[in-house]
Amino acid sequence: MPHILFVHLRFPEYDRCSGDLRLTNMLRILSQHHKITLHILYKPAEFLGQPDNKKYIGIMQELGIEVRTGSLRSSLRHKDYDLVLIEFWYLARHLFEDIRALRPNARIAVDTEHVYFYSDQLKAKAFGQDVQSAKLNNNKREELSTYAKADLVITTTEEDKAVLLAENSSLRIATVPNIHQIHAQNDSDFAKRKQNSLIFVGNFSNNPSNIDAMVYFCGQVLPLIRHRFPSISLAIVGNKPPPEVQALACDHVTVTGYVPDVEPYLASSMVSICPLRYGAGLKGKIGEAMMHGLPVVTTSIGTQGMNARIGVDILVGDSPEEFSNCVAKLLQQAELWKALSKNGQDLVIRGYSFETVGERISGIMSELNKIPIKRYGQAKRLAVKSRLDVADFLQRQVLWRIRRSA
């Protein structure tokens, strides 16, 4: 039975972040047939002891997943692993030496919720900035260099995969999209919804695209909708809204902050909006809304990687006028609303259910042994391992005494 070491900065916060929900569901699938260890790199006791983390730890315990914290080298020395899967390229770039030196037979995979340099380029293009600026090019080089050192890269969309292969055709890339628990299909009643109600769901922590989307929507799109539907209301639901989003609250806009369960909000709203102006990867908020039978209006950015049929599964508006017209159609046309409700849910069932994505993950794992390992040469590995051994010895035997006496 292969043993997988997942490395993440924090516990997967499935109820706060779409990427962490995907990771939690990946762990659910993999734990059925593989031994899993989750290593959390956040070390402070005040973080590990936070009450909210109890439920995340509880999920891991239910799945039979071992949780380790502190130095990654302690986990690498603890036992052997067949695969080390690291969340985010900017974390992985610091960990290759430890893994290659201490576990030379382990394959290293870097999982990315989106291709960061691609998202940055789209942002620069959207705002008329220099797409080839020194900063963007440097970030791109670092990200691509990290992927080149990995044995496997995992993206959420074929679009992101194509972007990376265009830069480096030698990369070995697999695609694992978002994973949704499918709700029983039902005949969603247009008339029972709260009339003229919109919802946006998104994590605002370290997520500037969501912040921009709400400021843009409330400033340029919502006034157009209110002109036609004076009673319109918007609920902005999501983790850690910053001051600029909180400032959007008014008599027709509610900013909830984190809520433990978004289902009541989705179940009572008429339209889910996703007015993103830049970004990459799959948009969990769209899949989640569709899963609940809620029609979605988004931009072209929002449809990345979904294979959604515009006008059939989803509506798209890239200008304020186009977006507001799409919302108006759904508020006024019950048959269109019902069609998108059903078609969107069908799309999620076909592409993003546990069964569908589980088969994809099983295929990746069945091919794992065929992936070449980018091992260090013997001399380099021994040199790095010796340096790490000395550093760990000093940490155990010397440095802690100095700190204690200070």
Secondary structure, 3 states (H helix, E strand, C coil): CCEEEEEECCCCCCCCCHHHHHHHHHHHHHCCCCEEEEEECCCCHHHHCCCCHHHHHHHHHHCCCEEEECCHHHHHHHCCCCEEEEECHHHHCCCHHHHHHHCCCCEEEEECCCCHHHHHHHHHHHCCCCCCCHHHHHHHHHHHHHHHHCCEEEECCHHHHHHHHHHCCCCCEEECCCCECCCCCCCCCHHHCCCCEEEEECCCCCCHHHHHHHHHHHHHHHHHHHHHCCCCEEEEECCCCCHHHHCCCECCEEEEECCCCCHHHHHHCCEEEECCCCCCCCCHHHHHHHHCCCCEEECCHHHCCCCCCECCCEEECCCHHHHHHHHHHHHHCHHHHHHHHHHHHHHHHHHHEHHHHHHHHHHHHHCHHHCCCCCCCHHHHHHHHHHHHHHHHHHHHHHHHHHHHC
